Structures are given as C-alpha cells and as structure tokens.
Amino acid sequence: EGEMLIDGKSTSDFTNEDFDNYRNNNVGFIFQNYNLIENYSVLYNIMAPLLAKGNSYRESKIRAKELIAQVGLSHRMKTRANKLSGGEKQRTVIARALATDSKILACDEPTGNLDSITSQQIIELIGKLCHDKLVLIVTHDYDSFKDIATRKITMRDGHIIEDEVLKQIEKKEDTLQVSKVYDT
C-alpha cells in the first residue's frame, strides 16, 4: 500500500504506458538467468537495446564495443551467447544493462549462477562501473556484496525487518530520488 514518488512527484496518475516508458528510459536490468538472445553475438546482444531506442547502427556499435572492452570481453565480441561461460554471460548482461546509460540498475541475484571467483569479479565490476547509478541488488548472499553496499534493507515474508544505512554517499544535484511512502 502507499504511494511511490519519483523525484518528489507522485506516480499515482501514471498509466501502464507511463510506467513502461519510465522503466525503458531509466532502468537497466541484470538478471540471474541472463535473458540473452542466445543466437546473437555478444556485440549484438549489447547493441539490441540501443537500436531499439532508435540509436544509429554506427553509434550503437561504437557504444557496445566500448562496454565490451570495459567488461573484458573484447576477445569474445563475435561469439554467440550460447557459447559463453556463465561469467561471460553475466558480463555481457552487465554491459547490456549499462548500454543505455540508465539511472537505475536493478540486479536480481547477479551472482547466483556463478562460482565464487567469478562472483567476486562480477561484484567488483558492478562496483566499478556503476558508481554513479542507483544500484538495487536483490540477493540471498549479502556478505558477498557488503563491501560495495551503501544501504541494506532486509525483508522477510514481504515486510521490511531491517533498513540500515551503511555508508553515506555524496548527493549530486542531478541524482534521481526514488522513494516509497507507506500507509500505516
């Protein structure tokens, strides 16, 4: 129950289309099960959201190549997703999520299918590449993320049982403010 505010504005009048547009323009997703197009190469998986937003093929390719280099997959750029390891798939998903430069990055168990060494590499990559974004991580393994977390919210049976600020961060003027007001 309650009302959601985005940048101090109520979303109570938002239509489904308004929410879809907001999500498409402001939220990138990192999924536990990757959701890659298996027959597309790493390059085309990362170019896809850029092309869908109307960017030119040339611009999309340049941006995708930059991100591929940042996540350490230049040597796999032309490899189809179905030929990648779990860690390579997750790095591709991170690059795809960052491609559109969304303000918010929503991560659903981003290390859930990975071994401990690859998990640590992915956590470090998220921390390095997403420092200027609101990053929401849903996980059952908080200890793995505690070094990059600034706030910890624990839920049980659909209720918040803990909400702890771990690190203060400097608020920039253009920082997105998302809040939820609960009715009591």
C-alpha positions in Angstrom: 0.0 0.0 0.0 1.1 3.6 -0.4 2.3 6.0 -2.9 5.5 5.9 -4.9 7.3 9.2 -5.6 10.0 9.7 -8.3 12.0 12.9 -7.9 9.3 14.1 -5.5 6.5 13.6 -7.9 3.6 11.3 -7.3 3.2 8.4 -9.7 -0.5 7.9 -8.8 -1.6 9.3 -12.2 0.9 7.1 -14.2 -0.7 4.8 -16.7 0.8 1.5 -17.6 2.4 3.2 -20.6 3.9 5.9 -18.4 5.5 3.2 -16.2 6.7 1.3 -19.3 8.3 4.4 -20.7 9.9 5.3 -17.4 11.3 1.8 -17.0 12.6 1.7 -20.6 14.3 5.1 -20.3 15.6 4.9 -16.7 16.1 1.3 -15.6 18.7 -1.3 -16.7 18.3 -4.9 -15.6 20.8 -7.6 -14.7 19.0 -10.9 -14.5 20.2 -14.1 -12.7 19.2 -16.2 -15.7 20.9 -13.7 -18.2 18.0 -13.3 -20.6 20.4 -13.0 -23.5 19.4 -13.7 -27.1 21.3 -17.0 -27.4 21.8 -16.8 -31.2 23.1 -13.2 -31.1 26.8 -12.4 -30.6 28.0 -10.5 -27.5 28.2 -7.4 -29.7 24.6 -7.7 -31.0 23.2 -8.6 -27.5 24.6 -5.3 -26.3 23.6 -3.3 -29.4 20.0 -4.5 -29.2 18.7 -2.1 -26.6 20.5 0.8 -28.2 19.0 0.0 -31.6 15.5 -0.4 -30.0 15.8 3.1 -28.6 16.5 4.5 -32.1 20.2 4.9 -32.0 22.0 4.6 -35.3 23.7 1.3 -36.1 27.1 3.0 -36.1 26.6 4.8 -32.7 25.2 1.5 -31.2 28.2 -0.5 -32.4 30.7 2.1 -31.0 29.0 2.2 -27.6 28.7 -1.6 -27.5 32.4 -2.1 -28.3 33.4 0.4 -25.5 31.3 -1.6 -23.0 32.6 -4.9 -24.2 36.2 -3.7 -23.6 35.2 -2.4 -20.1 33.8 -5.8 -19.1 36.8 -7.6 -20.5 35.1 -9.5 -23.4 36.8 -8.0 -26.5 38.1 -11.4 -27.4 34.5 -12.8 -27.3 32.8 -9.9 -29.1 31.7 -12.1 -32.1 30.9 -15.2 -30.0 27.2 -16.2 -29.8 25.7 -16.1 -26.3 25.1 -19.8 -26.2 28.8 -20.4 -26.4 29.7 -18.3 -23.4 30.6 -19.4 -19.9 28.3 -18.2 -17.0 30.7 -15.4 -16.1 31.0 -14.3 -19.7 27.2 -14.2 -20.0 26.9 -12.2 -16.8 29.5 -9.7 -18.0 27.5 -9.4 -21.3 24.3 -8.8 -19.3 26.1 -6.0 -17.3 27.3 -4.4 -20.5 23.8 -4.6 -22.0 22.3 -3.1 -18.8 24.8 -0.2 -19.0 24.5 0.4 -22.7 21.6 2.8 -22.5 23.1 4.7 -19.5 20.1 4.2 -17.3 19.9 6.0 -13.9 18.9 2.8 -12.1 20.4 -0.6 -12.3 18.2 -3.4 -10.9 20.1 -6.7 -10.2 18.3 -9.9 -9.5 20.8 -12.3 -7.9 23.5 -11.2 -10.3 26.0 -13.8 -9.0 23.5 -16.6 -8.3 24.7 -18.9 -11.1 28.4 -18.2 -10.7 31.3 -19.8 -8.9 32.9 -17.8 -6.0 35.9 -16.4 -8.0 33.7 -15.3 -10.9 31.1 -13.9 -8.5 33.8 -11.7 -6.8 34.9 -10.4 -10.3 31.3 -9.6 -11.2 30.7 -7.8 -7.8 33.9 -5.7 -8.3 32.8 -4.9 -11.9 29.4 -3.7 -10.7 31.0 -1.6 -8.1 33.5 -0.1 -10.6 31.1 0.6 -13.5 28.0 1.6 -11.6 29.3 4.1 -9.1 27.2 6.9 -10.5 23.9 4.9 -10.6 21.3 3.8 -8.1 22.0 0.1 -7.9 19.4 -2.2 -6.4 20.7 -5.7 -5.7 18.3 -8.5 -4.6 20.3 -11.3 -3.1 20.3 -14.1 -0.5 24.1 -13.6 -0.2 24.5 -10.1 1.4 28.0 -10.9 2.7 29.3 -11.0 -0.9 28.1 -7.5 -1.6 28.8 -5.8 1.8 31.9 -4.1 0.5 30.0 -2.2 -2.2 26.7 -1.7 -0.4 25.7 1.7 1.0 22.4 0.6 2.4 21.0 -2.8 3.5 17.2 -3.5 3.5 16.2 -6.9 4.8 12.8 -8.3 4.1 11.0 -11.3 5.4 7.6 -12.5 4.4 7.0 -9.3 2.4 7.9 -7.0 5.2 10.9 -4.8 5.9 12.5 -6.0 9.1 15.8 -4.0 8.8 16.8 -0.8 7.0 20.3 0.2 7.7 22.4 3.0 6.1 26.0 1.5 5.8 27.8 4.4 4.1 26.9 8.0 3.5 27.2 9.0 -0.1 27.5 12.5 -1.6 24.3 13.5 -3.2 24.7 15.1 -6.6 22.3 17.7 -7.8 21.1 15.6 -10.7 20.7 12.4 -8.6 17.4 10.6 -9.1 15.3 10.4 -6.0 13.0 7.4 -5.7 11.0 6.8 -2.6 8.0 4.9 -1.4 5.7 6.3 1.1 3.9 3.6 3.1 0.5 3.9 4.7 0.5 2.8 8.3 
